[in-house]
Amino acid sequence: MIQDWHVEKAGKWESFWKDEAHDPSAPYLLTKCIEISGQKRSELELDIVTEESIKIMLDGRHIVTLLALPRELRELAVGFLVCEGVLKGIEDIHSISVQEDTVYCESTLDNSELELWTEVRSSGCIGIKSSWEGIEPVTSGVRMEKEVLLNAIEQIKEKGKIWRRTGGTHSSLICTREGDIVSFCEDVSRACSVDKAAGSALLSGKNLSYCALVTTGRLSGGMVAKAARAGIPIVVSKAAPLSSGVALSKMVGMTLVAFVRNPNLYVYSGQGRII
């Protein structure tokens, strides 16, 4: 038996995918496999997500190579550079161009600043807390209703077409306090999905101090640090927080919300921002 739709295993989305046209440019491949269920063997044809090595260059220097979906590469580069603290903001970027698997960025940075960052990263001596140095306190007074965050999680399920088709991606979105979706991105890496969502929002000129980051990934210190450097005051996930994420969110005054599953959510810090 050949089963064409991976999503049939997900129940609720079956009718949606049967009505949706296949996107030949989407980053997944149709692959045969054998399902063994009890004593029964069935031949299936399922979609698997693809990944590629993407290089980010800044002012002629190789900054990082990331395994990511080969799309939204400008957004990935902008988000990574800002969320990892290489640049203070999008205003530090002079130009961006994409050539095949490489993103070339030119900045207004002084060469000495870039050299210091690359030396620290290449040393391999960055501890969890030392990597938080330089993260400024989050002072945003924005407040969001609980229902906005619950709806954002539902929006992730609705918009996550690659995840529904392959089960192989994480999703992240940025929304306003009114619940409007500013950006949405999927990637094989939870970190890259955050970078892309943040980069997309920054490229659109959005003020992220009045927004929330909503994601499917665990909230580690690294994930929370990305949001903090981008100036996002509220971080939300349907998954679990880690101790490093909770510690950093308290240290810089962010709001951390996890295990969001209607009608419940758990607020680990900054509860005053949740109405």
Backbone torsions as a table, in degrees:
resi	resn	phi	psi	omega
1	MET	NA	133.4	175.3
2	ILE	-104.3	121.1	178.3
3	GLN	-108.0	115.4	-170.9
4	ASP	-82.1	-19.1	-170.5
5	TRP	-119.5	108.5	176.2
6	HIS	-56.9	-35.0	-173.5
7	VAL	-67.8	-14.3	177.1
8	GLU	-59.9	-25.1	176.4
9	LYS	-71.2	-16.6	-177.7
10	ALA	-93.6	2.8	171.7
11	GLY	71.8	-84.4	-170.2
12	LYS	-59.9	-27.9	-174.1
13	TRP	-93.1	4.1	-173.5
14	GLU	-57.2	-51.0	-176.2
15	SER	-66.6	-33.8	179.5
16	PHE	-60.3	-49.3	-175.7
17	TRP	-71.0	-30.4	177.8
18	LYS	-67.1	-27.4	-179.3
19	ASP	-90.4	-11.6	-174.1
20	GLU	-93.6	132.9	179.0
21	ALA	-69.4	141.8	177.4
22	HIS	-67.8	135.8	178.7
23	ASP	-98.1	105.9	-176.6
24	PRO	-66.6	-17.0	179.4
25	SER	-91.5	-3.7	-177.0
26	ALA	-68.6	149.1	-174.7
27	PRO	-82.4	58.9	173.2
28	TYR	-147.2	158.2	-176.3
29	LEU	-123.1	143.1	176.7
30	LEU	-82.7	123.0	-173.3
31	THR	-134.0	139.0	179.1
32	LYS	-83.3	145.4	174.1
33	CYS	-150.3	171.5	178.4
34	ILE	-113.9	123.3	174.4
35	GLU	-92.6	126.5	176.2
36	ILE	-110.6	114.9	-179.3
37	SER	-128.2	105.5	-174.1
38	GLY	64.6	-122.8	178.4
39	GLN	-98.0	3.8	-174.9
40	LYS	-100.1	135.4	174.9
41	ARG	-117.1	132.5	179.4
42	SER	-132.9	140.1	175.8
43	GLU	-86.5	124.4	179.6
44	LEU	-118.6	158.2	174.7
45	GLU	-126.3	107.1	-172.1
46	LEU	-120.2	157.3	176.2
47	ASP	-88.0	135.4	173.4
48	ILE	-122.2	139.5	-176.6
49	VAL	-75.3	146.9	179.9
50	THR	-104.0	156.5	175.1
51	GLU	-138.6	154.6	178.2
52	GLU	-137.2	159.3	174.5
53	SER	-82.9	120.2	-178.4
54	ILE	-113.5	124.1	-179.3
55	LYS	-98.1	137.1	174.9
56	ILE	-113.7	122.4	179.3
57	MET	-111.5	136.6	178.1
58	LEU	-130.0	118.8	179.6
59	ASP	52.3	40.9	177.5
60	GLY	83.2	-2.1	179.5
61	ARG	-103.3	140.6	173.6
62	HIS	-77.8	115.1	-177.3
63	ILE	-89.0	-47.0	-175.7
64	VAL	-165.3	154.1	168.4
65	THR	-117.2	124.4	-176.5
66	LEU	-116.2	142.4	170.1
67	LEU	-87.0	116.7	-172.7
68	ALA	-152.9	167.2	172.1
69	LEU	-66.4	138.6	-177.0
70	PRO	-79.9	57.2	177.0
71	ARG	-153.2	161.4	-178.9
72	GLU	53.9	47.4	-174.5
73	LEU	-77.3	-32.6	174.1
74	ARG	-61.9	-43.9	179.4
75	GLU	-63.3	-40.8	179.0
76	LEU	-60.4	-46.4	-177.7
77	ALA	-64.9	-47.5	179.8
78	VAL	-61.4	-47.4	-179.6
79	GLY	-61.3	-44.8	-179.6
80	PHE	-62.3	-47.5	-175.6
81	LEU	-62.8	-37.6	179.0
82	VAL	-81.0	-45.9	-175.6
83	CYS	-69.9	-22.5	177.2
84	GLU	-96.3	2.1	174.8
85	GLY	81.1	10.6	175.6
86	VAL	-66.8	-42.1	176.3
87	LEU	-118.3	152.4	178.8
88	LYS	-76.4	-31.1	-178.4
89	GLY	-170.8	175.8	-176.9
90	ILE	-65.6	-21.7	178.5
91	GLU	-66.0	-15.7	177.5
92	ASP	-81.3	-7.2	-178.6
93	ILE	-94.1	124.5	-179.6
94	HIS	-89.1	-41.1	-179.8
95	SER	-159.2	156.5	177.9
96	ILE	-139.0	136.8	173.3
97	SER	-143.0	148.9	-179.1
98	VAL	-117.0	127.7	174.8
99	GLN	-128.9	105.6	-178.1
100	GLU	55.0	-113.0	-175.2
101	ASP	-99.0	18.1	-176.4
102	THR	-129.1	135.0	175.5
103	VAL	-108.2	122.8	-179.4
104	TYR	-104.1	121.1	179.7
105	CYS	-119.5	140.1	173.0
106	GLU	-115.8	136.0	-175.0
107	SER	-124.5	176.1	175.4
108	THR	-97.3	12.1	-177.6
109	LEU	-66.9	149.1	168.3
110	ASP	-75.5	141.1	-178.2
111	ASN	-55.0	-36.0	-178.3
112	SER	-66.1	-35.1	178.4
113	GLU	-64.8	-44.3	-179.2
114	LEU	-67.8	-38.8	177.9
115	GLU	-61.9	-42.2	179.4
116	LEU	-62.1	-45.2	-178.9
117	TRP	-62.7	-45.9	-178.1
118	THR	-66.6	-35.2	178.5
119	GLU	-65.5	-43.7	-179.7
120	VAL	-64.4	-44.3	-179.3
121	ARG	-66.3	-40.3	-176.7
122	SER	-75.7	-16.0	-179.3
123	SER	-69.9	-25.9	179.9
124	GLY	71.7	17.1	-175.6
125	CYS	-108.1	18.4	-177.9
126	ILE	-82.2	119.3	174.3
127	GLY	-87.5	175.1	-177.6
128	ILE	-59.8	-52.7	-174.8
129	LYS	-75.5	-34.9	179.7
130	SER	-65.6	-27.2	178.9
131	SER	-72.7	-10.5	178.5
132	TRP	-89.0	-5.3	-177.9
133	GLU	-60.3	136.2	178.9
134	GLY	91.1	-7.4	176.6
135	ILE	-75.9	120.6	-176.4
136	GLU	-81.5	150.1	177.8
137	PRO	-58.8	145.0	178.9
138	VAL	-93.1	116.8	-173.2
139	THR	-109.0	4.9	-176.4
140	SER	-57.6	136.4	177.9
141	GLY	-96.3	13.7	-178.2
142	VAL	-63.0	145.1	175.4
143	ARG	-130.2	144.4	-178.4
144	MET	-129.3	144.3	176.2
145	GLU	-74.9	146.3	178.4
146	LYS	-54.0	-39.5	-176.5
147	GLU	-64.4	-30.5	177.8
148	VAL	-63.5	-41.6	-179.1
149	LEU	-71.4	-40.3	176.8
150	LEU	-62.0	-40.9	179.2
151	ASN	-67.5	-34.4	179.3
152	ALA	-63.7	-38.8	176.6
153	ILE	-63.5	-39.5	176.6
154	GLU	-65.4	-36.1	177.9
155	GLN	-63.8	-36.5	177.0
156	ILE	-60.8	-41.6	178.8
157	LYS	-65.7	-40.4	-178.7
158	GLU	-67.3	-41.8	-173.2
159	LYS	-85.7	-15.6	-175.1
160	GLY	-78.5	67.2	-174.5
161	LYS	-67.2	-39.4	-179.3
162	ILE	-68.4	-39.2	177.9
163	TRP	-63.3	-43.3	-179.4
164	ARG	-64.6	-31.6	-177.3
165	ARG	-82.3	-32.2	-173.3
166	THR	-120.4	-24.1	-173.9
167	GLY	70.4	12.7	-171.0
168	GLY	-114.3	17.9	-178.4
169	THR	-129.6	161.5	166.2
170	HIS	-104.5	155.9	179.6
171	SER	-126.9	146.7	175.1
172	SER	-142.0	144.2	173.9
173	LEU	-139.6	160.4	174.2
174	ILE	-121.5	129.8	-179.1
175	CYS	-128.9	157.7	176.9
176	THR	-83.3	173.3	179.6
177	ARG	-66.6	-20.1	176.2
178	GLU	-83.8	-9.1	179.2
179	GLY	98.0	2.9	177.9
180	ASP	-71.8	136.1	-178.6
181	ILE	-83.6	118.4	179.5
182	VAL	-84.9	-41.4	-179.9
183	SER	-154.9	154.3	175.8
184	PHE	-145.5	133.2	179.8
185	CYS	-145.9	146.5	174.0
186	GLU	-115.7	150.3	173.3
187	ASP	-160.7	163.2	178.3
188	VAL	-67.8	-23.4	179.5
189	SER	-107.8	134.3	177.4
190	ARG	-63.2	-35.9	179.5
191	ALA	-66.6	-42.3	-180.0
192	CYS	-68.0	-33.0	177.8
193	SER	-65.0	-36.5	176.4
194	VAL	-68.4	-46.1	178.6
195	ASP	-56.3	-45.6	-177.8
196	LYS	-66.2	-42.3	179.8
197	ALA	-64.2	-43.5	179.1
198	ALA	-66.0	-44.0	179.6
199	GLY	-61.6	-41.3	178.2
200	SER	-62.1	-44.0	-179.9
201	ALA	-66.2	-40.3	179.5
202	LEU	-66.3	-40.6	178.9
203	LEU	-64.4	-26.9	178.5
204	SER	-82.9	-3.6	177.7
205	GLY	83.4	16.1	-176.7
206	LYS	-75.0	141.1	173.2
207	ASN	-82.9	105.7	-172.9
208	LEU	-77.8	-5.9	179.7
209	SER	-71.7	-8.8	177.2
210	TYR	-114.6	23.3	-174.4
211	CYS	-125.8	170.6	173.4
212	ALA	-123.5	144.4	171.1
213	LEU	-96.3	125.1	-179.5
214	VAL	-120.7	128.0	-173.0
215	THR	-143.5	167.4	177.8
216	THR	-97.5	-7.1	-174.2
217	GLY	-87.8	161.3	174.1
218	ARG	-63.1	146.3	-175.8
219	LEU	-96.2	83.6	175.7
220	SER	-83.8	174.7	176.1
221	GLY	-60.4	-37.9	179.3
222	GLY	-64.0	-40.2	179.4
223	MET	-67.8	-43.1	179.4
224	VAL	-66.2	-37.8	178.7
225	ALA	-61.6	-38.9	177.5
226	LYS	-57.9	-47.9	-179.3
227	ALA	-64.3	-40.9	-178.7
228	ALA	-62.5	-44.2	-179.3
229	ARG	-66.2	-28.8	177.4
230	ALA	-82.5	-4.3	178.3
231	GLY	81.7	21.6	-179.8
232	ILE	-90.2	122.5	-173.7
233	PRO	-83.4	-21.6	-174.6
234	ILE	-125.3	126.3	178.2
235	VAL	-120.8	130.8	-171.8
236	VAL	-132.6	140.3	176.4
237	SER	-145.0	151.1	171.6
238	LYS	-81.7	-10.2	-179.2
239	ALA	-98.1	-168.4	-173.7
240	ALA	-88.5	155.7	170.0
241	PRO	-89.6	158.6	170.1
242	LEU	-109.2	160.4	-176.2
243	SER	-58.6	-36.2	179.7
244	SER	-65.7	-36.8	178.6
245	GLY	-67.4	-42.0	178.2
246	VAL	-65.0	-43.7	-178.9
247	ALA	-61.4	-45.8	-178.9
248	LEU	-67.2	-41.0	-179.5
249	SER	-60.9	-38.5	177.8
250	LYS	-70.1	-37.8	-176.7
251	MET	-64.8	-38.1	-175.7
252	VAL	-104.2	2.4	175.3
253	GLY	80.9	30.7	177.7
254	MET	-91.7	166.5	174.2
255	THR	-104.0	125.6	-177.6
256	LEU	-118.9	121.1	-177.5
257	VAL	-125.9	130.8	-177.9
258	ALA	-137.9	175.2	-178.2
259	PHE	49.0	47.6	-179.2
260	VAL	-81.2	106.2	179.2
261	ARG	-142.3	109.3	-174.9
262	ASN	-46.2	125.9	13.6
263	PRO	-101.4	14.5	-172.4
264	ASN	-110.2	154.4	168.0
265	LEU	-152.9	159.3	-177.1
266	TYR	-121.3	123.1	-178.3
267	VAL	-103.4	119.4	-174.9
268	TYR	-98.9	-18.0	176.8
269	SER	-161.5	155.5	176.6
270	GLY	62.4	40.1	-175.7
271	GLN	-63.0	-18.1	-179.4
272	GLY	-64.4	-19.6	179.5
273	ARG	-83.4	-9.9	-179.6
274	ILE	-101.8	119.1	-179.1
275	ILE	-86.0	NA	NA
